[in-house]
Amino acid sequence: MNAYADVSFFPRAAKPLTSYRKYWAARFGTAPFLPMSREEMDRLGWDSCDVILVTGDAYVDHPSFGMAVIGRVLEAQGFRVGIIAQPDWTSAEPFKALGKPNLFWGVTAGNMDSMINRYTADRKIRSDDAYTPGDVGGKRPDRAAIVYSQRCREAYPDVPIVLGGIEGSLRRIAHYDYWSDKVRRSIVVDSKCDILLYGNAERALVEVAHRIAARVPVHEITDVRGTAFVRRTSPEGWLEIDSTEVDTPGPVDAHLNPYQTTAEQAASQGAGCSRDDAKTIAVDSRNTPANVEKNPQTSGQTLHFVPPSRASGRARIPRERTVIRLPSYEQVKADPVLYAHANRVLHLETNPGNARALVQAHGEGTTARDVWINPPPIPLTTAEMDWVFGLPYARSPHPAYADEHGRHDGRTKIPAWEMIRFSVNIMRGCFGGCTFCSITEHEGRIIQSRSEDSILAEIEDIRDKVQGYTGTISDLGGPTANMYRLGCKSPEIEAACRKPSCVYPGICPNLTTDHSALIRLYRRARALKGVKKILIGSGLRYDLAVQSPEYVKELVTHHVGGYLKIAPEHTEAGPLSKMMKPGIGTYDRFKAMFEKASAEAGKKQYLIPYFIAAHPGTRDEDMMNLALWLKKNGFRADQVQTFYPSPMATATAMYHTGRNTLRKIHREVEQPDEAVDVVRGERRRRLHKAFLRYHDPANWPLLREALKAMGRADLIGNGKHHLVPTWQPLDVPGKAGASGKRSPGGAAVPSAERAKASAAQRPPRGRLLTQHTGLPPREHGAARPPSPSAPRQAPRATARRGR
């Protein structure tokens, strides 16, 4: 038995997922795949479904796909679960394919936010969709969660709608919408769902499902953690904290006059000072008179200083019965300062150990209603994580997606499944707190880890059941590769902490950075029969890795397939402070350890650093310095990641408001760090991307113009120390004419000089690294070596997703 099997590193208990009495339909047993058609239901002996799940993704029965997890969890509770995947949303008819659900609809946009899935960071429609067979785009609508909810309501108006998934999580309050460039209402209001489950919602889902099955009206289910819903009035017995304004002065109490006599002081409080009518005057710590009572043991005037909490009665209201009223939707829509304030309060109330409920008004007059958001769910224990990942997943796309040969790796291949086909998720959550990332908002910062035995059992399952397995596990990871079993040294401190990050501005002294459990897992996994290689494909948190040299050595020696992804994101302090990322010096330390361990292992291996362009807080000079760093270190970015303002993220609040929500929000900017330089407009965003691709001739005209405007024309030239050359190739925009005349974007340079300058700019063969492979360009063709003047193509790799 694994030592961690029943351990929860979080102190607050919750009802175990496996402690519920199963629903009566458990007698039907387990389905090989959750049915997607009436024919499949007939084969299972079902006359109806208890729950029907609607998703914007193709149905892949794998624990990395949210709908598969939700479906199998409900099935294990005894419910009959059907799935409608990627339905035609233009009418309600496709939503009737499985009949009327007996209990409720479960609606999600899919594993990704539908808008991020459909649009690039430049708001251009994507032509592909990694969660669709054949990588075909356009199989889901914009704001899919809202559209699907509307169609479900049209199909069967009296069936409750339970909304979930990352799209719902990131829109649970009024939020800035990048695609329409305005603040939208909570998705609870827009979708008209009955209840929203945010985050990884197994715990809330099981509780809600059993209550609905017990015929509890869904509008009465208001006490489940991790849920949000609409209510008209606040319940009795709750203390409401008004947080609808910033910089609102509190009561100003007069100071006691030190020259006042006892009689004058008593007279000012409506009492006398004679021995016969001696009274006790209670004064709170703000020097305000309180109730006066007679003390028989006191013969004079006695001042009792009472703490404000006791005087106000707040101490009698537990934190669990306290709700914070955020600025209303109308307020945050009209006032960026209040939007920044609401976003900051939301992120301060995300720790399940101390978070309070939130409420936000939507509408005015007769249409007014509150969106009530309960505190986040209690994290799953290790035993519960093992149970969830140990359910009978087929680990394959539904047979309906097979090609004419009955396979899923041909023309109907689902790229997202192909990417995780031979990978294992070992944990959830992230305590990094990167402001541009949505993991913390969705999964939380408490790390929830599986046991080693559970992980090894899944590897054996892949080995024995998954077609195409060749002996390589592509990843043992999660949101972050090396946070497995890391957490606070004290559960009590963890439950009380309100810091947004455990590793910024430095690693918290209360954080455990011992990687020994992960090292042991790697070694046990490598020793399994039939396992030839285990790679680490998840992003690595290198500031944690440098705390464990043994881990770096283990990783580099056995689990790097030529290159390793890490994400310094930037080199300059300004943008890094808005990202909550460590300085580039930490990257340098890790790089030295990585190269040393690679040399000791006798391997040629490379790091792949990722960077973000146009992040809030990034000046043009910061991007220029990053480009100089890239050139100095011999990196060329094949693909560029531009900041994408996802709903509810801290960096998105900075983008929308121009305020630093990592600091207290004031009506007026009191300190320089409270204002944020926001990169808006297509031209400036293109410029920041161009600095990351300084080597692309198509970007040289824009860079030359910008460098001159910045007073850095000294970086324009044909030497090794210059960033961009003065000449422009003939086959790209801004080219110089054949006659040598000046053309837009560059000075005229004779052909011979251009060729000489081009040779000087070209790095030695095999020396230049690309950002997304980290490997030297391949030499193609074995028959004869390519001509020295022949252009070389560096291999390309897909950009990372979900960050």
C-alpha positions in Angstrom: 0.0 0.0 0.0 1.4 3.4 -0.9 2.2 5.6 2.1 0.2 8.5 0.6 -2.9 6.7 -0.4 -5.2 8.2 2.2 -3.4 11.5 2.8 -4.9 14.9 2.4 -2.5 17.8 2.8 -5.5 20.1 3.3 -6.8 20.3 6.8 -10.6 20.8 6.2 -12.5 17.6 5.8 -15.2 17.0 3.1 -17.5 14.2 2.4 -15.6 11.5 0.4 -16.7 11.0 -3.1 -17.2 7.2 -2.5 -19.4 7.6 0.6 -22.6 8.3 -1.3 -25.3 5.6 -1.7 -25.4 4.7 -5.3 -28.5 5.7 -7.4 -30.8 2.8 -8.3 -29.6 2.7 -11.9 -26.3 1.3 -10.9 -27.8 -2.1 -11.7 -27.2 -1.4 -15.4 -23.4 -1.7 -14.8 -20.6 0.0 -16.7 -20.8 1.1 -20.3 -17.8 0.5 -22.6 -18.4 4.0 -23.9 -21.0 6.5 -22.6 -23.7 6.4 -25.3 -24.0 9.0 -28.0 -27.0 7.6 -29.8 -30.4 5.8 -29.1 -29.0 2.6 -30.6 -26.2 2.5 -28.0 -28.8 3.2 -25.3 -30.8 0.2 -26.5 -27.8 -2.1 -26.5 -27.2 -1.1 -22.8 -30.9 -1.7 -22.0 -31.6 1.9 -21.2 -35.0 3.5 -21.8 -33.7 7.0 -20.9 -30.7 8.9 -19.5 -30.6 10.3 -16.0 -28.0 12.9 -17.1 -27.1 14.1 -20.6 -23.8 15.9 -21.0 -23.4 18.4 -23.8 -19.8 19.3 -24.8 -18.1 21.3 -27.5 -15.3 18.7 -27.8 -15.4 15.3 -29.5 -16.0 12.6 -27.0 -12.7 10.9 -26.0 -13.0 8.5 -23.1 -9.8 9.5 -21.4 -9.1 11.1 -18.0 -7.5 14.1 -19.7 -10.9 15.1 -21.2 -13.3 16.8 -18.7 -16.5 15.3 -20.1 -15.1 11.8 -19.8 -14.2 12.4 -16.2 -17.5 13.9 -15.3 -19.4 11.2 -17.1 -17.5 8.3 -15.5 -17.8 9.9 -12.1 -21.6 10.2 -12.4 -21.7 6.6 -13.8 -19.8 5.4 -10.8 -22.5 7.0 -8.6 -25.1 4.9 -10.3 -26.5 7.4 -12.9 -27.1 6.6 -16.6 -25.1 9.2 -18.5 -25.3 10.0 -22.2 -23.2 12.5 -24.2 -24.1 14.8 -27.0 -20.8 16.0 -28.5 -20.4 19.0 -30.8 -24.1 19.2 -31.7 -25.4 21.4 -34.5 -26.4 24.4 -32.5 -28.6 26.1 -35.1 -31.7 24.4 -33.7 -32.8 22.4 -30.6 -33.5 19.1 -32.5 -29.9 17.7 -32.1 -30.3 18.2 -28.4 -33.2 15.8 -28.3 -31.2 12.9 -29.8 -31.0 11.0 -26.5 -34.4 12.0 -25.3 -35.3 13.9 -22.1 -32.8 13.6 -19.2 -34.5 12.4 -16.1 -32.4 14.6 -13.7 -30.5 17.4 -15.4 -28.4 18.6 -18.3 -24.6 19.0 -17.9 -23.3 21.6 -20.2 -19.7 22.6 -21.0 -17.9 24.4 -23.9 -15.1 21.8 -23.7 -11.6 21.4 -22.5 -10.8 24.9 -23.8 -12.6 28.2 -23.6 -14.6 28.3 -26.9 -13.4 31.8 -27.8 -9.8 31.0 -27.2 -10.3 27.8 -29.2 -11.9 29.6 -32.1 -9.8 32.8 -32.3 -6.1 33.7 -32.3 -4.6 36.3 -30.0 -5.2 38.8 -32.9 -8.9 37.9 -33.0 -8.6 36.0 -36.3 -10.7 32.8 -36.7 -8.6 29.6 -36.5 -9.0 27.1 -39.3 -8.3 24.2 -37.1 -9.6 22.7 -33.8 -7.5 20.2 -32.0 -10.5 18.7 -30.2 -12.4 17.8 -33.4 -11.9 14.8 -35.6 -9.7 15.7 -38.6 -8.6 18.9 -36.9 -11.5 20.7 -38.5 -12.5 24.1 -37.3 -16.0 25.6 -36.9 -17.6 22.7 -35.0 -18.6 24.8 -32.0 -20.2 28.2 -31.7 -18.8 31.3 -30.1 -19.5 31.3 -26.4 -20.6 27.7 -26.7 -21.6 27.3 -23.0 -24.3 30.0 -23.5 -25.5 28.7 -26.8 -25.7 25.1 -25.6 -27.6 26.2 -22.5 -30.2 28.0 -24.6 -30.7 25.1 -26.9 -31.1 22.7 -23.9 -33.7 25.0 -22.5 -35.6 25.1 -25.8 -35.5 21.3 -26.1 -36.8 20.5 -22.6 -37.7 23.7 -20.7 -38.4 22.0 -17.3 -35.0 20.1 -17.0 -32.4 21.8 -14.8 -29.2 23.0 -16.4 -25.9 22.5 -14.6 -23.2 24.4 -16.3 -19.5 23.6 -15.8 -16.1 23.6 -17.5 -13.3 26.2 -17.8 -15.5 28.6 -19.8 -17.9 28.8 -17.0 -15.2 29.0 -14.3 -13.5 32.0 -16.0 -16.8 33.8 -16.4 -18.5 33.3 -13.0 -18.5 37.1 -12.3 -18.8 40.1 -14.5 -15.7 39.9 -16.7 -13.8 41.7 -19.4 -14.4 40.1 -22.8 -11.4 40.6 -25.1 -13.3 39.6 -28.3 -16.0 42.3 -27.9 -13.8 44.6 -25.9 -16.3 45.2 -23.2 -17.3 43.9 -19.8 -19.9 41.1 -20.0 -22.3 39.8 -17.3 -21.7 36.7 -15.3 -22.3 33.6 -17.5 -24.7 32.5 -14.8 -27.0 35.3 -16.0 -26.3 35.1 -19.7 -26.7 31.3 -19.9 -29.7 31.2 -17.6 -28.4 28.0 -16.1 -29.8 26.9 -12.8 -26.4 26.4 -11.2 -22.8 26.8 -12.2 -20.0 24.4 -11.0 -16.6 26.0 -11.2 -13.2 24.5 -11.1 -12.6 20.7 -11.1 -16.1 20.0 -10.0 -16.3 16.3 -9.0 -17.1 17.0 -5.4 -19.8 19.6 -6.1 -21.2 17.5 -9.0 -21.7 14.4 -7.0 -23.4 16.3 -4.2 -25.7 18.3 -6.6 -26.5 15.1 -8.6 -27.6 13.2 -5.6 -29.7 16.1 -4.3 -31.5 16.5 -7.6 -32.0 12.7 -7.7 -33.6 13.0 -4.2 -36.1 15.5 -5.7 -34.6 18.6 -4.0 -35.5 21.6 -6.2 -32.3 22.9 -7.8 -33.0 26.5 -6.7 -32.8 25.3 -3.1 -29.3 23.9 -3.5 -27.4 26.9 -2.3 -24.9 25.6 0.2 -22.6 23.5 -2.0 -19.0 24.8 -2.3 -17.7 25.5 -5.8 -21.1 26.6 -7.1 -22.6 29.9 -8.3 -26.3 30.7 -8.9 -28.7 33.6 -9.0 -30.8 34.7 -6.0 -33.0 37.7 -5.5 -32.3 38.3 -1.8 -29.5 37.5 0.6 -30.4 34.9 3.3 -30.7 35.7 6.9 -27.9 35.1 9.4 -25.1 36.2 7.1 -22.8 39.2 7.6 -22.4 41.1 4.4 -19.2 43.1 3.9 -19.7 46.0 1.5 -16.8 46.2 -0.9 -18.4 48.1 -3.7 -16.2 51.1 -3.5 -12.5 52.0 -3.1 -10.9 54.6 -0.9 -14.1 55.1 1.0 -13.3 56.9 4.4 -14.5 55.2 7.5 -16.1 56.9 10.5 -13.9 59.7 11.9 -14.2 59.8 15.7 -13.3 62.8 17.8 -10.2 62.5 20.0 -10.6 62.6 23.7 -9.7 66.0 25.1 -6.7 65.4 27.5 -7.5 68.6 29.4 -11.1 67.6 30.1 -11.9 67.1 33.8 -13.7 64.0 35.0 -16.9 65.9 35.5 -16.7 67.5 32.1 -16.0 64.1 30.5 -18.9 62.5 32.3 -21.2 65.4 31.4 -20.3 65.1 27.7 -21.5 61.5 27.9 -24.7 62.3 29.7 -23.6 61.1 33.1 -22.5 62.5 36.4 -19.3 61.8 38.4 -20.7 61.8 42.0 -20.2 58.7 44.1 -23.9 58.1 44.3 -24.4 57.7 40.5 -21.1 56.1 39.7 -21.3 54.4 36.4 -19.0 52.4 34.2 -18.4 53.9 30.8 -17.4 51.4 28.1 -15.4 52.9 25.3 -14.3 51.0 22.3 -10.8 51.2 20.8 -11.9 54.0 18.5 -12.8 56.1 21.5 -16.6 56.1 20.8 -19.0 56.0 23.8 -20.7 52.6 24.2 -23.5 51.4 26.4 -23.2 52.5 30.0 -23.9 50.2 32.9 -23.5 50.3 36.6 -20.6 48.4 38.1 -21.3 47.7 41.8 -17.6 46.9 42.4 -16.4 50.3 41.1 -16.8 53.4 43.0 -15.4 55.7 40.3 -15.3 56.2 36.6 -13.7 53.2 34.8 -12.9 53.2 31.0 -13.1 49.8 29.5 -11.4 49.6 26.0 -13.3 47.0 24.0 -11.9 45.7 20.6 -14.0 46.9 17.7 -14.9 43.4 16.6 -16.5 42.8 20.0 -18.2 46.1 20.0 -19.7 45.6 16.5 -20.6 42.0 17.1 -18.7 40.7 14.1 -16.8 38.1 16.2 -20.1 36.2 16.6 -20.4 35.7 12.8 -18.1 32.9 11.5 -16.2 33.4 8.3 -18.3 30.7 6.7 -21.3 32.9 7.2 -19.7 36.0 5.7 -20.3 37.3 2.2 -18.4 40.1 0.4 -20.5 42.3 -1.9 -18.5 43.2 -5.0 -19.2 46.2 -7.1 -22.2 45.5 -9.3 -22.0 44.6 -13.0 -23.2 48.1 -13.9 -20.4 49.6 -11.7 -17.6 47.5 -13.1 -18.8 48.0 -16.6 -18.7 51.8 -16.3 -15.6 52.1 -14.0 -12.3 50.4 -14.7 -11.1 51.2 -11.2 -13.9 49.2 -9.6 -13.3 46.4 -12.1 -9.7 46.2 -11.0 -10.9 46.2 -7.3 -13.4 43.5 -7.9 -10.9 41.3 -9.7 -8.4 41.8 -6.8 -11.0 40.8 -4.2 -11.9 37.7 -6.2 -8.3 36.5 -6.3 -7.9 37.1 -2.6 -10.8 34.8 -1.9 -9.6 31.7 -3.7 -8.1 29.6 -0.9 -10.6 26.9 0.1 -9.3 27.2 3.7 -10.4 30.8 4.3 -12.3 32.1 1.2 -15.6 33.8 1.8 -18.6 33.8 -0.4 -19.0 36.6 -3.0 -22.1 38.3 -4.3 -22.4 40.7 -7.3 -25.6 42.5 -8.3 -26.8 42.4 -11.9 -29.5 44.7 -13.1 -31.5 47.4 -11.4 -35.1 47.8 -10.3 -37.4 44.9 -10.9 -34.7 43.1 -12.9 -32.2 43.2 -10.1 -30.7 39.9 -8.9 -27.5 38.8 -7.3 -25.0 36.3 -8.6 -23.9 34.4 -5.5 -20.6 32.6 -5.6 -19.8 30.1 -2.8 -16.2 29.4 -1.7 -14.1 27.0 -3.8 -14.4 23.3 -3.3 -12.3 21.4 -0.8 -9.4 19.7 -2.8 -9.5 16.0 -3.4 -7.5 13.7 -1.3 -5.0 11.4 -2.8 -7.4 8.5 -2.4 -10.1 10.4 -4.2 -7.7 11.4 -7.0 -6.8 7.7 -7.4 -10.5 6.8 -7.5 -11.3 9.4 -10.2 -8.4 8.4 -12.4 -9.0 4.7 -11.8 -12.5 4.6 -13.3 -13.0 2.4 -16.4 -11.9 4.8 -19.2 -11.6 3.3 -22.6 -8.6 5.6 -23.2 -9.8 6.1 -26.8 -12.1 8.3 -28.9 -15.6 7.1 -29.3 -16.0 4.5 -32.1 -18.2 6.9 -34.0 -15.0 8.8 -34.9 -13.2 5.9 -36.4 -12.2 6.0 -40.1 -13.0 3.5 -42.7 -10.3 1.2 -41.3 -11.7 1.4 -37.8 -8.7 3.5 -36.6 -8.4 6.9 -34.9 -4.9 7.9 -36.1 -5.8 8.5 -39.8 -7.9 11.2 -41.4 -10.2 11.4 -38.4 -7.5 11.8 -35.9 -8.2 14.1 -33.0 -5.0 16.0 -32.4 -5.7 16.7 -28.7 -6.1 13.0 -28.1 -3.0 12.2 -30.1 -1.0 14.6 -27.9 -2.0 12.9 -24.6 -2.4 9.4 -25.9 0.6 8.0 -24.1 0.8 10.6 -21.3 -0.2 10.3 -17.6 -1.6 13.2 -15.5 0.0 12.8 -12.0 -1.4 15.9 -10.3 -3.7 19.0 -10.4 -3.4 22.6 -9.5 -0.6 25.2 -9.5 0.7 27.5 -6.8 2.8 29.6 -9.3 0.1 32.2 -9.7 1.3 33.5 -13.1 -1.0 36.4 -13.8 -1.6 35.5 -17.5 -2.5 31.9 -16.7 -6.0 30.5 -15.9 -4.9 27.3 -14.1 -5.2 28.8 -10.6 -8.6 30.4 -11.3 -9.9 27.0 -12.5 -8.0 24.2 -10.7 -6.8 26.2 -7.6 -3.4 26.6 -6.1 -3.6 23.5 -3.8 -1.6 20.6 -5.4 -3.7 17.5 -5.6 -1.5 14.5 -6.3 -2.2 10.9 -7.1 -0.4 8.0 -5.4 2.5 6.3 -7.1 0.6 3.0 -7.3 -2.2 4.7 -9.2 0.1 6.3 -11.6 2.1 3.1 -12.3 -1.2 1.2 -12.8 -2.2 3.7 -15.5 1.2 3.3 -17.3 0.6 -0.4 -17.3 -2.9 0.2 -18.7 -1.5 2.2 -21.5 1.1 -0.5 -22.2 -1.5 -3.3 -22.4 -4.5 -1.6 -24.0 -3.6 1.5 -26.1 -2.9 0.9 -29.8 0.3 2.2 -31.2 2.3 2.0 -27.9 6.0 1.6 -28.6 7.4 1.7 -25.1 7.5 5.5 -24.7 5.4 7.4 -22.2 5.2 11.0 -23.6 4.7 12.7 -20.3 4.3 12.3 -16.6 3.0 15.7 -15.6 0.2 18.0 -15.2 -0.2 21.8 -15.2 3.4 21.9 -14.0 5.8 18.9 -14.3 7.5 19.2 -11.0 4.9 20.2 -8.4 4.0 16.6 -7.6 3.5 16.3 -3.8 4.7 19.9 -3.1 2.8 22.1 -0.8 2.9 24.0 2.4 4.8 22.6 5.3 1.9 23.4 7.6 -1.7 22.6 6.7 -2.9 25.3 9.1 -0.7 27.9 7.4 -1.8 26.8 4.0 -5.5 27.1 5.0 -5.0 30.6 6.2 -2.7 31.9 3.5 -4.0 34.6 1.1 -0.8 35.0 -1.1 -1.5 34.7 -4.8 1.8 32.8 -5.3 4.0 30.5 -3.3 7.1 31.2 -5.5 6.9 35.0 -6.1 8.7 37.3 -5.4 10.7 34.4 -3.9 10.0 30.9 -2.8 7.9 30.9 0.4 9.9 29.5 3.4 6.8 27.5 4.3 6.8 25.7 0.9 8.2 22.2 0.6 10.6 22.0 -2.3 11.6 18.4 -1.8 11.5 16.5 -5.1 12.2 13.1 -3.6 8.7 11.8 -4.1 8.9 12.7 -7.8 12.3 11.2 -8.2 11.1 8.0 -6.6 8.1 8.0 -9.0 10.4 8.4 -12.1 12.6 5.5 -11.0 9.6 3.2 -10.3 8.0 4.1 -13.6 11.3 3.4 -15.6 11.5 0.0 -14.0 8.2 -1.2 -15.3 8.2 -4.0 -17.8 7.6 -2.8 -21.3 8.6 0.8 -20.6 11.6 1.9 -22.7 11.5 5.7 -22.2 9.6 8.2 -20.1 9.7 11.8 -21.3 8.6 14.9 -19.4 6.4 17.0 -21.8 4.7 19.3 -19.3 6.2 22.7 -18.6 8.8 22.7 -15.9 9.0 25.2 -13.0 12.7 25.8 -13.1 12.9 28.0 -10.0 11.7 25.0 -8.0 13.9 22.6 -9.9 17.1 24.5 -8.9 16.3 23.8 -5.3 16.8 20.1 -5.9 20.0 19.3 -7.9 19.3 15.6 -7.5 16.0 16.1 -9.4 17.7 18.1 -12.2 20.3 15.3 -12.6 17.6 12.6 -12.6 15.5 14.6 -15.1 18.3 15.4 -17.5 19.9 12.0 -17.4 16.8 9.9 -18.0 13.7 12.0 -19.1 14.7 14.6 -21.7 14.3 13.6 -25.3 16.8 16.1 -26.7 15.0 19.2 -25.6 13.1 20.5 -22.5 10.4 23.2 -22.4 10.7 25.9 -19.8 9.1 29.3 -19.7 11.1 32.3 -18.5 8.5 34.5 -20.4 10.8 37.5 -20.4 14.1 38.9 -19.4 13.2 42.3 -18.0 12.1 43.1 -14.5 9.1 45.3 -15.5 7.0 42.7 -17.3 8.2 39.9 -15.1 6.9 41.7 -12.0 3.4 41.9 -13.7 3.6 38.2 -14.6 4.8 37.2 -11.1 7.7 35.3 -12.7 11.3 34.9 -11.4 14.2 36.9 -12.9 16.2 35.7 -15.8 19.1 34.9 -13.4 17.2 31.9 -12.2 16.9 30.7 -15.7 20.7 31.1 -16.0 21.2 29.0 -12.9 19.0 26.2 -14.2 20.6 26.4 -17.6 24.1 25.8 -16.0 22.7 22.9 -14.0 21.0 21.5 -17.1 24.1 21.7 -19.3 26.4 20.2 -16.6 24.0 17.3 -16.1 23.8 16.7 -19.8 27.5 16.7 -20.2 27.9 14.2 -17.3 25.3 12.0 -19.0 27.2 12.3 -22.3 24.2 13.8 -24.1 23.6 16.8 -26.4 20.4 18.3 -25.1 18.9 21.8 -25.3 16.4 24.0 -23.5 13.4 25.5 -25.2 12.6 28.9 -23.6 9.2 30.4 -24.2 8.5 34.1 -24.2 5.4 36.3 -24.3 5.0 39.4 -26.4 2.8 42.4 -25.5 2.1 41.4 -21.9 0.8 44.2 -19.7 3.6 46.1 -18.2 6.0 45.6 -21.2 7.6 48.6 -22.7 9.0 48.7 -26.2 12.4 49.0 -24.7 11.8 45.8 -22.7 11.0 43.9 -26.0 14.1 45.4 -27.6 16.3 44.1 -24.7 14.7 40.7 -25.0 15.5 40.6 -28.7 19.1 41.5 -27.9 19.2 38.7 -25.3 17.8 36.2 -27.9 20.4 37.2 -30.5 23.2 37.1 -28.0 22.2 33.6 -26.9 21.6 32.3 -30.5 17.8 31.8 -30.3 15.3 32.2 -33.1 11.6 31.9 -32.2 9.8 29.9 -34.9 6.4 30.8 -33.4 5.5 33.7 -31.2 3.1 33.7 -28.3 1.3 37.0 -27.9 -0.5 37.8 -24.7 -4.0 36.5 -24.8 -6.4 38.2 -22.3 -8.4 35.3 -21.0 -11.5 36.1 -18.9 -10.9 36.7 -15.2 -7.1 36.4 -15.3 -5.1 39.0 -13.3 -3.2 40.1 -16.3 -6.5 40.6 -18.2 -7.6 43.0 -15.5 -4.4 44.9 -15.9 -5.0 44.9 -19.7 -8.5 46.3 -19.3 -7.9 48.8 -16.5 -4.3 49.8 -16.8 -4.0 49.1 -13.0 -1.7 46.7 -11.2 -4.2 44.5 -9.4 -1.4 42.8 -7.5 -1.4 46.0 -5.3 -4.2 47.6 -3.4 -6.4 49.6 -5.8 -6.8 53.3 -5.2 -9.0 55.8 -7.0 -5.9 57.9 -7.8 -2.6 56.5 -8.8 -0.4 57.1 -5.8 2.7 55.1 -6.8 4.3 54.6 -10.2 3.9 50.8 -10.0 0.1 51.0 -9.7 -0.2 52.1 -13.3 0.5 49.5 -16.0 1.7 50.1 -19.6 -0.8 48.3 -21.7 0.1 47.1 -25.2 -2.9 47.9 -27.2 -3.5 48.4 -30.9 -2.5 46.1 -33.8 0.6 48.1 -34.7 2.2 48.0 -31.2 1.3 44.3 -30.7 2.9 43.6 -34.1 6.0 45.5 -33.0 6.4 43.4 -29.9 6.0 40.2 -31.9 8.5 41.5 -34.4 11.1 42.0 -31.7 10.7 38.3 -30.8 11.2 37.4 -34.5 14.0 39.9 -35.0 15.6 37.5 -37.6 12.6 37.5 -39.9 13.3 40.0 -42.8 9.6 40.7 -43.1 9.9 42.4 -39.7 13.0 44.5 -40.4 11.2 47.6 -41.8 9.0 47.8 -38.7 12.0 47.3 -36.4 14.1 49.9 -38.1 11.4 52.5 -37.8 10.9 51.6 -34.1 14.6 51.6 -33.3 15.0 55.0 -34.8 12.0 56.4 -32.8 13.5 54.9 -29.6 16.9 56.5 -30.3 18.5 53.2 -30.9 19.6 53.5 -34.5 22.9 52.2 -33.4 21.3 48.7 -33.5 20.7 49.0 -37.2 23.7 47.8 -39.3 25.4 44.8 -40.9 27.7 43.8 -38.0 27.3 41.0 -35.6 26.4 43.4 -32.8 23.5 44.9 -34.7 19.9 43.7 -34.3 18.7 44.3 -37.9 20.6 45.0 -41.1 20.3 48.2 -43.2 19.5 46.2 -46.3 16.3 44.4 -47.3 16.1 41.1 -49.2 14.5 41.2 -52.6 11.9 38.6 -51.9 10.3 40.1 -48.8 8.2 43.2 -48.2 10.1 46.5 -48.0 12.7 45.2 -50.4 15.3 47.3 -52.2 15.0 47.5 -55.9 17.4 45.7 -58.3 18.9 49.1 -59.2 20.0 49.6 -55.7 17.6 52.5 -55.0 16.1 53.1 -51.6 12.8 51.3 -50.9 10.5 51.4 -47.9 12.0 50.0 -44.8 15.7 50.1 -45.7 18.6 52.0 -47.2 19.8 51.0 -50.7 22.7 48.6 -50.6 24.5 47.2 -53.7 23.9 43.5 -54.4 27.4 42.5 -53.7 27.4 44.2 -50.3 24.0 42.7 -49.5 25.3 39.2 -50.2 28.4 39.9 -48.0 26.2 41.3 -45.2 23.9 38.3 -45.5 26.8 35.9 -45.1 28.0 37.9 -42.0 24.5 37.8 -40.5 24.1 34.1 -41.0 25.2 32.1 -38.0 27.5 29.1 -38.3 25.8 25.9 -39.5 24.4 23.9 -36.6 25.0 26.6 -34.0 21.7 28.5 -34.0 18.9 27.1 -31.8 15.2 27.6 -32.5 12.9 28.5 -29.6 10.4 25.7 -30.1 12.7 22.8 -30.7 15.9 23.9 -29.0 17.8 21.8 -31.6 20.2 22.7 -34.3 18.7 22.9 -37.8 18.7 19.5 -39.4 20.9 18.8 -42.5 18.5 17.1 -45.0 19.7 14.8 -47.7 22.3 12.2 -47.2 23.5 11.9 -50.9 25.4 15.2 -50.8 25.8 18.0 -48.4 23.7 21.1 -49.2 25.3 24.1 -50.8 26.7 26.7 -48.2 24.4 29.2 -49.8 21.3 27.0 -49.7 18.6 28.2 -47.2 18.1 25.9 -44.2 14.8 25.1 -42.7 14.6 24.7 -38.9 12.1 22.1 -37.7 8.9 23.5 -36.3 6.9 22.4 -33.3 3.5 23.3 -32.2 3.1 26.2 -29.8 2.0 25.4 -26.2 -1.6 25.5 -25.4 -3.6 26.4 -22.3 -1.3 29.1 -21.0 
